Amino acid sequence: MSGRASSPIVLAAGGTGGHFFPAEALAAALIGRGRRVVLFADARTKIGADSVFAARERFVIPGGGIAGRGVGRAIAGALKLLAGFFVARRALRDLRPAALVAFGGYPAIAPVLASRSLARRVPVILHEQNAVLGRANRFLARFSARLALSVPDTRSIPPGTATIVVGNPVRPAIAACAAIPYAPPNESGAIRLLVLGGSLGARVMSDVVPAALAALPPTLRARLALAQQCRAEDLARVAAFYREAAISAECAAFFADVPERLAAAHLVIARAGASTLAELAVIGRPAILVPLPGAVLRRCSRTAGRRPPRHRPRRRLDACRTRGDRPAGDPGAAAGRDRRSPERQCPRFRGRRGDDRRAPIHPGAACRRARRSSRRPRAP
């Protein structure tokens, strides 16, 4: 084996799909070029049998979040990061990699810091998926040779950081679906609706989407062919709600065939995560985007708004607060006066004016063209 191929490239990614899927895409490209790839991931990361990492070297690096978790959990997270530092340092010393590519989040912290403690420095490249630099990448930018960005004008980049815009890599399975054309629903046929909650959970989807769909006219509800990702603890109540509303629904905590489902969908309702946006842009499907709350909300909102500036998505189903007398666990509880309640969101499914004569759940060709126009199929 040549020295180039035997000297591995280490990819540090894990936790949420937003960090892990770009690493999978890069790994597939590197392996195709004959490079040896090693994965550093945390214990949360599940490697499926069809993953590009399934037959590759992998190291589990302990780690934990610190920010916004309370004193006790922050201390526990710091101790895990310290343990991860030593595990990563030992692995890097033995592997002697040609480079370390980290994809943000706390799984990137220990490997990058460990790489800087070695006598033989390992070149570090960071990749940021969002339009606002995450906390981990802001901290680690000082140690990197280059910060790879998904979108131009990314915010919160430390002064003096060397950057390059490369886009957000998508999984090979997503790229394979890019050529599948969009087939709009006909006047009386089924309307395929895909609801994805993202790897951080889908509580807002379980609370708002069922009630909004149940408020549609019976003729529209009868045409829905719905597939919805739910938290495991929400599956039973959401499925029961759809049965009562006479909506044909497949509910699951995980879908193994998301690329194929995206390609077949007439409309996607999903978290406004960077990887989801990139996949929608490649496949070219209309979507309603749901930002995450808090600090992540601001990052997701800006990322969604950046794709592309002339065709920003107008349809967005935001998180809502519980109102009224129903318990918070009831899908119909998110109602009342809140402007983001199911009652306010229902007209978005029928048309902006709520006119039943308009084509239902069909944002039109402009949205699909806008999504495709933000692709970077030959990113450096």
Buried (B, 14 or more C-beta within 10 A) or exposed (E): EEEEEEBBBBBBBBBBBBBBBBBBBBBBBBBEEEBBBBBBBBBEBEBEEEBBBEEBBBBBBBBBBBEEEEEEEBEBBBEBBEBBBBBBBEBBBEBEBBBBBBBBBBBBBBBBBBBBEEEEEBBBBBBBBBBBBBBBBBBBBEBBEBBBBBBEEBEBBEEEBEBEBBBBBBBBBBBBBBEBEBEBBEEEEBBBBBBBBBBBBBBBBBBBBBBBBBBBEEEBBEBBBBBBBBBEEBBEBBBEBBEEBEBBBBBEEEBEEBBBBBBBBBBBBBBBBBBBBBBBBBBBBBBBBBBBEEEBBBBBBBBBBBBBEEBEBEBBBBBBEBEBEBEEEBBBBBBBEBEBBBBBBBBBBBBEEEEEEEBBBBBEEEBBEBBBEBBBEEEE
